[in-house]
Amino acid sequence: MSVWSLASELLFRTLRGVDRWAGLPKKAEATLHFRDAYASLLPERAAERPTLWIHGASVGELEDLASFFLSDEKLAEAGWRAEDLVLTASSVSARDRLERWRRERPFRYAGPLPPDRTRDIHRFLDRLNPVWLVLSHNDVWPGILEAFAARGRGERRIVWLPTRWPSPGFLKERLLRPLVARLGARSPEERDAARADGYDAEYVGYTRIDRILARLERARRDSRHPLEERDALPDPRRISVLLGSAWPEDAALWRDALARLSDDEAARFFVVAIPHEVEDPHVVASIQHRMPSLKLVVREGILLEAYRGFDLAYVGGGLGRGLHSVVEPVLWGLPTLCGPSLRAQPLAPRFIRQGALRTVSDAEALASILRKVALGGLREWRASAEAESRHLLGEGGATSRLGALLRKLPTLESSATP
């Protein structure tokens, strides 16, 4: 066992001990229990056929690849079946989605990554027999990755789809470099940079865009707006703003910014918010308390479709929690705002460069932008957003490119078991 694997196992055991004797914060405790639940989901018998393992840290990383693993056609093109797929996540945020996918599709396994304990790792690998790992983004667990690699008798068996290249983190780079067979880059420029660093890299793009594009096309054909029944449709008489994936601090920012405008300027804006945590009553109540004047819509799974018809979008999480997806409003051609923390959204810097996205760090900065918008300053901004939308529409096909990459991989059936 390497130093990294030993450290990972000791950390997991330490957290379990702290939780048992003193208790951990609820989120950390929930994650530990989520990881422990893997055993109850394992099939009774070991897989006779090799399996393809797809891993993402949380629901977002798995959603990035859903257009591939939820399509029988795309799987078949790559030489796989749903019955031969293993889906894992390490964050409890993916629990409900994995449960739904288990009900809907005959996956070999769809559940948590096992705990970083040697016996759990080998039980997982013995029962599921994965021969390839598609690693979405940058979630690296040394113990299980090294145990998985050891079964390959020295063969490289990981297809890495990093968030961006160069990928941050000394540990990730040092651990993954000898294990990665192929690297799927998000852009031709990142592919070239990864190749210069010695990786066998191919351009794949963002498979999540394919999934969003399919929903977008359905939304455009639907005559009924998802906010119609909530009496929150965009107001054609005013500048309609949708705060997507909103948190209480986002509502407070908008409240303070609008308070800095004149009454006539502020009256020009109609603000609707959809919380990021629609099932958390404390988050919902806090948003409404911070900004009583906004129209709050508490409904899950409609955000992409809800952006239709609005004049301006603001995406939450960028004030420190981690920015949520800015792709959806830009695909609608909406001028988009967010906070300054862009992590987890690798396309955000590009959207800023192209003029579709702007960041604000405080209420005065937001108020300054809103004053210009109230005076008719949306036309050029919207033109930039629409141009970037057309560019994104032309980047479809990442799911097929990923399938083509996987189709070229050897099956490694001879090294499927130790």
Rosetta blueprint (number, residue, H / E / L):
1 M L
2 S L
3 V H
4 W H
5 S H
6 L H
7 A H
8 S H
9 E H
10 L H
11 L H
12 F H
13 R H
14 T H
15 L H
16 R H
17 G H
18 V H
19 D H
20 R H
21 W H
22 A L
23 G L
24 L L
25 P L
26 K H
27 K H
28 A H
29 E H
30 A H
31 T H
32 L H
33 H H
34 F H
35 R H
36 D H
37 A L
38 Y H
39 A H
40 S H
41 L H
42 L L
43 P L
44 E L
45 R L
46 A L
47 A L
48 E L
49 R L
50 P L
51 T E
52 L E
53 W E
54 I E
55 H E
56 G E
57 A L
58 S L
59 V H
60 G H
61 E H
62 L H
63 E H
64 D L
65 L L
66 A H
67 S H
68 F H
69 F H
70 L L
71 S L
72 D H
73 E H
74 K H
75 L H
76 A H
77 E H
78 A H
79 G L
80 W L
81 R L
82 A H
83 E H
84 D H
85 L E
86 V E
87 L E
88 T E
89 A E
90 S L
91 S L
92 V H
93 S H
94 A H
95 R H
96 D H
97 R H
98 L H
99 E H
100 R H
101 W H
102 R H
103 R H
104 E H
105 R L
106 P L
107 F L
108 R L
109 Y E
110 A E
111 G E
112 P E
113 L L
114 P L
115 P L
116 D L
117 R L
118 T H
119 R H
120 D H
121 I H
122 H H
123 R H
124 F H
125 L H
126 D H
127 R H
128 L H
129 N L
130 P E
131 V E
132 W E
133 L E
134 V E
135 L E
136 S E
137 H L
138 N L
139 D L
140 V L
141 W L
142 P H
143 G H
144 I H
145 L H
146 E H
147 A H
148 F H
149 A H
150 A H
151 R L
152 G L
153 R L
154 G L
155 E L
156 R L
157 R L
158 I E
159 V E
160 W E
161 L E
162 P L
163 T L
164 R L
165 W L
166 P L
167 S L
168 P L
169 G L
170 F H
171 L H
172 K H
173 E H
174 R H
175 L H
176 L H
177 R L
178 P L
179 L L
180 V E
181 A E
182 R E
183 L E
184 G E
185 A E
186 R L
187 S L
188 P H
189 E H
190 E H
191 R H
192 D H
193 A H
194 A H
195 R H
196 A H
197 D L
198 G L
199 Y L
200 D L
201 A E
202 E E
203 Y E
204 V L
205 G L
206 Y L
207 T H
208 R H
209 I H
210 D H
211 R H
212 I H
213 L H
214 A H
215 R H
216 L H
217 E H
218 R H
219 A H
220 R H
221 R H
222 D L
223 S L
224 R L
225 H L
226 P L
227 L L
228 E H
229 E H
230 R H
231 D L
232 A L
233 L L
234 P L
235 D L
236 P L
237 R L
238 R L
239 I E
240 S E
241 V E
242 L E
243 L E
244 G E
245 S E
246 A E
247 W L
248 P H
249 E H
250 D H
251 A H
252 A H
253 L H
254 W H
255 R H
256 D H
257 A H
258 L H
259 A H
260 R L
261 L L
262 S L
263 D H
264 D H
265 E H
266 A H
267 A L
268 R L
269 F E
270 F E
271 V E
272 V E
273 A E
274 I E
275 P E
276 H L
277 E L
278 V L
279 E L
280 D L
281 P H
282 H H
283 V H
284 V H
285 A H
286 S H
287 I H
288 Q H
289 H H
290 R H
291 M L
292 P L
293 S L
294 L L
295 K E
296 L E
297 V L
298 V L
299 R L
300 E L
301 G L
302 I L
303 L H
304 L H
305 E H
306 A H
307 Y L
308 R L
309 G L
310 F L
311 D L
312 L E
313 A E
314 Y E
315 V E
316 G L
317 G L
318 G L
319 L L
320 G L
321 R L
322 G L
323 L L
324 H L
325 S L
326 V L
327 V H
328 E H
329 P H
330 V H
331 L H
332 W L
333 G L
334 L L
335 P L
336 T E
337 L E
338 C E
339 G L
340 P L
341 S L
342 L L
343 R L
344 A L
345 Q L
346 P L
347 L L
348 A H
349 P H
350 R H
351 F H
352 I H
353 R H
354 Q L
355 G L
356 A L
357 L E
358 R E
359 T E
360 V L
361 S L
362 D L
363 A H
364 E H
365 A H
366 L H
367 A H
368 S H
369 I H
370 L H
371 R H
372 K H
373 V H
374 A H
375 L L
376 G L
377 G L
378 L L
379 R H
380 E H
381 W H
382 R H
383 A H
384 S H
385 A H
386 E H
387 A H
388 E H
389 S H
390 R H
391 H H
392 L H
393 L H
394 G L
395 E L
396 G L
397 G L
398 A H
399 T H
400 S H
401 R H
402 L H
403 G H
404 A H
405 L H
406 L H
407 R H
408 K L
409 L L
410 P L
411 T L
412 L L
413 E H
414 S H
415 S H
416 A L
417 T L
418 P L
